[in-house]
Amino acid sequence: MATIFVPEITDSEVRNHVEDVAKLVATHGGNMLTTDFWGMRDFAYPIRKKESGYYVFYYFDAPRETPHKLRDALQLREDVLRHMIIVNEYMPEIKDKEVDNGPQTDE
């Protein structure tokens, strides 16, 4: 999940919001894998009359309904300019396969 916060808040306030999201994921049965804090970045175009914002990326495993609850919670926050949740529903299963040593030749 990608989140952009308004530039008026401080680094410590952004980090508090990161902890809040981690708690929200945990309360809905999810597991926070990692958080990537990019800091203040300039936008290519204004978003709600802002020229920059704090970028934070969250990586987590969660049940199906958790992204909807996160979206609802983030839409209520005035300090969140944008957010985007990407759901990877098609995780490939890793099965035991024989090692492919290239084409087989008959000798």
N, C-alpha and C positions, 0 to 999 in steps of 0.2 A: 504494500500500500504506500502510495506517495502522498505527502501532505505538505502544503505550503502555508506558512504562518505569516501574519502581517509583520512588517519591519519594525513597528513601534515597540514590540515587546523585547525583553532582554533574553540573553542566552539561558539564564537560569530559569526563566519562565517557560521557555521552549522545552528545556529538559524536564520541567515539572509536567508539562503536557505529554511528553514521551512516556513518563512513568504512569500517567493516568491512562493512556492508551494500552500500555502493557497490563495494567490492572483490569481494564475492561475486557481485554482478550482473555485473560485468565479466568475472570468470573463467568464468562460464557463458554468455558470448556476448552479454550485454545491454549497453545503453547507458543510463546514468543521465541523465535529463533535468534534473530539479531536485529539491531537498529543501526541505521547508517545516517549520521547527522552530517549534512553537507554545509550547514551554516548559511550565511547571507549570500544570495545570488541575485544578479540583475536579470530582469525579464526581457524577452525579445519584444514584448508589447505590454502596455499597461493592463493590469488586472484590477478592477475596481478602483481605478485611479492611483494605483500603487506601482512603482517602478522596480521594486525588489521585494524579496521575502526570504524567510528561513525555510530551507528544504530539509525534510526528514523522510527517510524511507524505512518502512517496517517490513520484516519478513516473519511470518508466523504460520503455524498449522492450526486450523480451527474447524469446528463443525460447520455445516452448510449455512446455518442461520446467523452466524457471527458477523460476516461482512455486512449484512443488512442492519444489524444493531449498531455496528461501528459507523456506518454511513449516517444513520439517524442521529447518533451522538455528535458526530463531527459537523453536521449541518446546523446544529443548534449553537455552536461556538462562533462568536463574532470574530475571534482572532485567527480563524482558519480561512484563508483566501480560496484555496482549492484543495481537493483531495481526489484520489483515484485508487480504487481497489481493483486489483487484477486477481481473478480466481483461476487457478490452474486445476481444472477438474479432471484432466486426462493425464494423470501421472502414469508413465509406462512402468509396467511391472518387470522387474529384473528376474529372469529365470535362469536356471543353470543351463548353459549351452556348452556344447563341445567347442573347443578352441578351433578356429578356422586357420589352418596352416597354408592356405592358398589352394590353387587348383590341384585336384588329385590326378595322377597319371597312372595308367596301367603298365606294369612292367612285365 
